[in-house]
Amino acid sequence: MTNTFQNGVGIGCLDEIARRGGQATPQGKQRFDRGPVLAYVPDERTLEFALDLARGYSLAVVETVSFPLAEWAAGAGAINLLDGSTSTSSIPDDVKADLDRAVFFGGNNGWTGPDEKQHARAHLGRHVQSGRLAPEQAASYVMSQGVSDRGAKRLRLLLEKLA
């Protein structure tokens, strides 16, 4: 699983995996049966697609700097394959409580309405401005709470404007 077909070009081990098992992207027309998935540097959309393809199977994710997945991994109880540890959240408890409130208030519709956006700004803005919450962390965390890829991206962009 990659964002585009070009993401894995020139990386020997990814080329090998793609040859043996196939390569999927959210934009591709070919659809695969559910099974084990390797998601290489996904963004929100690709991660959601990978989660759907891997439902009931294993999912290995290689994150990228532009969309770190530590908070998603912590929420999912993922195991770090480099050291065998269970992922833990680095978001302080009070910030996480505000994130949970924001998810409850606007997460189901992906922060599309003005009231949901204002609620997120009011409850999360001070955390972003003080450096206690990065917009990417918020997007990663809310995906672990069941928010759609579009909703997570919308929240990330909303919070980036406050940083």
Secondary structure, DSSP 4 states (H G I P E B T S, - for coil): --SSGGGGTT-HHHHHHHHHH----TT-S----S--EEEES--HHHHHHHHHHTTTS-EEEE-BTTB--HHHHHHHT-B-TTT-PBP---S-HHHHHHHHHHIIIIITTTS-SHHHHHHHHHHHHHHHHTTSS-HHHHHHHHHHTT--HHHHHHHHHHHHTT-
